[in-house]
Amino acid sequence: MKNKEKSNYKNLTYVNRSRAKKQTGISYLGGVNHSAKSHHGEKYGIDTYIVYMAPETLSGYNVCPFASPECRAACLNLSGRAKLEKLAGITTIERARINRTLLFFENRSFYFQWLIDEIRAERQKSQKKGNIFAVRLNGTSDIKYEDRKHSGKTIFETFPDVTFYDYTKIPGRNISDINNYSLTFSYTGRNTETSIETLKNGGNTAIVFDVKRGQDLPKTWKGFPVLNGDLTDYRPGDAPGHVIGLRFKETADKTINAAARISPFIVHPLSKDCSF
């Protein structure tokens, strides 16, 4: 694990969102439709609020306990706008993600009070538009929020009328008693058995395919039907027992991109496991 970053967050007391921004130097915890894929959801009347943290141990705290070497290298942390920043030698987005992660671990009460206020505000905006409002707390992390409580409640209990969803690589997460939270298991190339077991049990597994934009995803993987997961980020509406096919998104590092394509993490569409 990397050395932990230093912060001045431990002794802060939350007052309101405006004050929190001044105290922490963080503009916001999460944003609505900030990623390209979640932005696509607007066409379907869906607003998705997503929190992006510093993945794996980038902040000094591990938020991705089951990350594989390949997914660490090809992490979406360096795709999209973050990729453009990295190529330009700017680290604004990366710094903000590190600061959010530090705040989460070092002042959990402050973090959750801010998170609750932010979700309430964004939900109200979405409702005024007449849209579906959803929350994804793990944009670039894999934290078990079902185990985290604030004032005796999980975030799912705080917002029982809000739909939450995430991707996870953590096996065996039991959220059967949480009606407003859904999980999509993530394939790493090293967890094939768990991925198949998830599909057999009616869950869904996300798999990254080496398919360019505009090209067709495979129809099946190991006999399981493949859905196009790039049409929208909203996973609760997916049919059960399906592979959620995602096209490989390149990072800012061409060497990493080349290595990822020949790793077990990225499935080649001409693999014997795929059919068209």
JOUR-V333249 format. One line per field, one symbol per residue. ss: DSSP state (~ for helix, > for strand, _ for the rest). phi: phi as a letter, one per 40 degrees, with the letter a starting at -180 (. if undefined). burial: b if it has 24 or more other C-alpha atoms within 12 Angstrom, else e. A space follows every 10 residues. Layout:
# JOUR-V333249
ss: ???
phi: ???
burial: ???
This chain:
# JOUR-V333249
ss: __________ ______~~~~ ~~~~_____> >>___~~~~~ ~~~~_>>>>> >_________ ________~~ ~~~__~~~_~ ~~~~~~~___ _~~~~~~~~~ ~~~~~~_~~~ ~~~~~~~~~~ ~~~~~~~~~_ _>>>>>____ ____~~~__> __>_~~~~__ __>>>>>>__ __________ >>>>>>____ _~~~~~~~~~ ____>>>>>_ _________> >__>>>>>__ __________ __>>>>>___ ___~~~~~~~ ~____>>___ ___>>_
phi: .cccccabcd bcbcbacccc cccbgccacb bcfccdcccc cccbgbbbcb bbbccfbdch bcbbcbccdc cccbdcdbbg ccccccccgb bccccccccc cccdcbadcd dcccdccccd cccccccccg ccbbbbcbcb aacccccbbb fgbcccccbc cbcbaacabc cgcbbccbcb bbbbcbcbgb bdcccccccc cgcbbcbcbc bcdgccccca bfgccbbccc cacccdcccc gbcccbccbc ccbcccdccc cbcccbcccc cccbbb
burial: eeeeeeeebe eeebeebeeb bebbebebbb bbbebebbbe bbeeebbbbb bbbbbbbbbb bbbbebbbeb bbbbbbbbbe ebbeeeeeee eebbbbbbbb bbbbbbbbbb bbbbbbbbbb ebbeebeeee ebbbbbbbbb bbbbbbeeeb eeeebbbbbe ebbbbbbbbb bebeeeebeb bbbbbbbbbe bbebbbebbe eebbbbbbbb beeeeebbeb bbebbbbbbb bbbbbbbbeb bbbbbbbbbb bbeeeebeeb bebbbbbbbe eeebee
